[in-house]
Structures are given as structure tokens and as C-alpha cells.
Amino acid sequence: MLLYISRCCFRKVHSTTFHLKDIQKSVLRMSSSLMTTGSCNPIAAVCQVTSTADKNVNFSLCQQLVQQAQKDGACMVFLPEAFDYIGTNREETLQLSETLEGDTIQRYSQMARDLGIWVSLGGFHERGHAWETDRRIYNSHVIISSEGTIMAVYRKCHLFDVELPEKKVSLRESAFTIPGPKILEPLETPIGKLGLAICYDVRFPELSLALMRQGAEILTYPSAFTLATGTAHWEVLLRARAIETQTFVIAAAQVGRHNSSRTSYGHSLIVDPWGDIIGRCGGDKPGFALAEIDLNKLRRVRTDMPVQKHRRENELYSNDWKQYL
């Protein structure tokens, strides 16, 4: 079935950042000026939050951000990995998980429907199909339409199993998470064709190139980067993925201290196909940034520098990436 999605038309926004305390005070501080030029390009909002183990508090924060972003012209809002919660230990993380039919997804579906906005839920703790026997979960990126319908569910393929003693980083996601089985075909949305990924997936350019070959215009990397890895690699990885695929990149991030043992880097970004950062949140508080998604710029970049036409896939490169499709 073919699905027609209109691309919403708003004023031109180059980069605007709002913080939660400003929203609560109804004072909107801008990191750069709004430009009203009559542009008809859609606007995306990239959010960052500080999730805890309290799902109700987390939902309230996300709801405020989505509501304010919608008021300011966004037609699609991106929330980070673990938007639903971050547990203090393995047992709590598993206990708080839900199915796609559970209360959390239902609440976000209702919110999307009420506001008439598309929402990217960047990393939902989804109970696996054999939950009753193995108590394992998926890390799932869920896209909800403005009608409240689940349009896509991407399950994270690359799991973060990393030991960095000198950086005091020790995480083993595979201890309770099932790796996703496949890459999803890019999804048509009001801002363009969306390629879905999550966090650690950003370190695997094969995935982003596969999505680009299937027509992705925007790549998404909702994340919860550690302070150590974020400081060293976050921005350079995101800009590299944008430049090599000549796509927009939207990366919502967790920020700040979640509990006594975990802190996230923040710095949510939107990057354009030339590698310029057009939307940015800082690294210290929840908030969101708005940016225009100008697909004409994508076409110009690809026309002026036809990298994909210059690729010598059959002559020089391995075709191993095809096994992931």
C-alpha cells in the first residue's frame, strides 16, 4: 500500500535551541536568530533529556519538550535512546521494560495524535518475544505518525559491549539485550526518507551506506553516549556519517547524571549533508534544537559532488554489507 505524506511548510529556522527551564518560564532563549524568509521546508526538533528510573517523570519531561517543539513549528520530534527510563541496575532495567502494546507506547501514541506530530522514540526497552523464558529485551527505535500509528520498529543491531578501564567505562549491553536481526528500509516521513539506527550503530559506516543506497535522506542516531566516548568521538562520528552519505543526520542524546553510576554526554545535533551543524543542544541540560530540513540542499550537494557515482563497488570494495539487508 502506498502512503502519501505531506511535507509540512513553516518559516525558515537555521538553528534554535530551547532549554527546559526556559519552557517552564515561557521564556524561549535562542542560540541563533530565526530567519523568516517564506521557506516551505519542514522543521525537525532534536531533543535531549536526563532519564531516570521514574517513567512518569521522564514522560512528563518529554511531553513538555514535544509540546513546545510542536508549537514552534516542528512537524517531527526526535527523542533519545532510553527516553522511557534508565535503570540503576540490570534487574531494574529488565523489570521496567514493556511490550509495544504497553502503557508507554500507548501514551506517546496518544500524544502524537493529540498534537498532530510525528515522533521518533529513539530507544525503547522492548520485551523480547521469549520474555517469559529468557527475560531479554530489544533496544528498539519506534517511529509514531501524527495519527498515533506505529510506522516502524528498528531493533538495534550493534550492541555496546565495551571495557575502557582508563576511562572508567564498563558496559555490556548484550548481557540482557537481543541484537536486532536486520536493517529497515528507509521510511517516508514529513521531513524526508528516514534511515533508522541507534547510538553504537554510528560506528559502523556499512549500515549508513546501506541505508543511503536504499534511499535514505536523513539518518538518525538517538543515543546515550558516555562522557568519555562522547567527548572524544560524538561530533566527529556524526559529521563523518553525514559527509560520506551526503544525508542529514539527526542525533538526539541523553544528557547529565542519571544515577550514581551513569552520566551521559548530551550535545544533541542536527548535521546537514555538507557536514555543517545546523542544530545543536549543549551538554548540561534537557532541551531541544530546531532546524530546517532542506532536501534541495541534499540534492545540490549530491549533484555538485557525485560521490556515489564515483564509487567502484564491484572493482575495489567488498560486498559484505549486503548480508545486512
NORSULFEN-V65226 format. One record per residue. D_FIRST is the distance of its C-alpha to the first C-alpha in whole Angstrom. Layout:
{{D_FIRST} {D_FIRST}}
This chain:
{{0} {4} {6} {10} {13} {16} {19} {22} {25} {29} {32} {33} {34} {35} {36} {37} {38} {38} {40} {40} {44} {43} {40} {42} {45} {43} {44} {42} {43} {42} {42} {42} {42} {39} {38} {37} {36} {34} {31} {27} {26} {24} {27} {26} {29} {30} {32} {34} {36} {39} {37} {40} {40} {39} {36} {37} {38} {36} {33} {35} {36} {32} {32} {34} {33} {29} {31} {33} {31} {29} {32} {32} {29} {27} {23} {23} {25} {26} {28} {30} {30} {32} {31} {31} {35} {37} {40} {43} {43} {41} {42} {41} {38} {36} {38} {36} {32} {30} {26} {23} {24} {27} {29} {28} {24} {24} {27} {25} {22} {24} {26} {23} {22} {25} {25} {22} {22} {20} {22} {22} {24} {26} {27} {27} {29} {27} {29} {28} {27} {31} {32} {35} {36} {36} {36} {33} {31} {28} {28} {24} {23} {20} {18} {18} {16} {18} {17} {18} {15} {16} {13} {15} {18} {20} {23} {26} {27} {31} {33} {36} {39} {42} {46} {47} {51} {52} {50} {50} {46} {45} {42} {40} {36} {36} {39} {36} {33} {30} {29} {25} {24} {22} {21} {17} {15} {15} {13} {13} {15} {17} {20} {18} {17} {18} {20} {21} {24} {27} {31} {33} {30} {31} {34} {32} {31} {29} {26} {26} {26} {24} {21} {23} {22} {18} {18} {19} {21} {23} {24} {25} {28} {28} {32} {35} {38} {41} {44} {45} {42} {41} {44} {44} {41} {38} {38} {39} {36} {33} {35} {35} {31} {30} {33} {32} {28} {29} {26} {27} {28} {28} {30} {31} {34} {36} {39} {43} {44} {42} {45} {49} {47} {44} {44} {41} {41} {39} {38} {35} {34} {31} {32} {31} {30} {34} {35} {36} {36} {35} {34} {37} {38} {41} {42} {44} {42} {39} {37} {34} {34} {32} {31} {29} {26} {27} {25} {27} {30} {27} {27} {31} {32} {30} {31} {35} {35} {32} {33} {30} {31} {34} {33} {35} {32} {34} {37} {38} {35} {34} {31} {31} {28} {26} {26} {25} {21}}
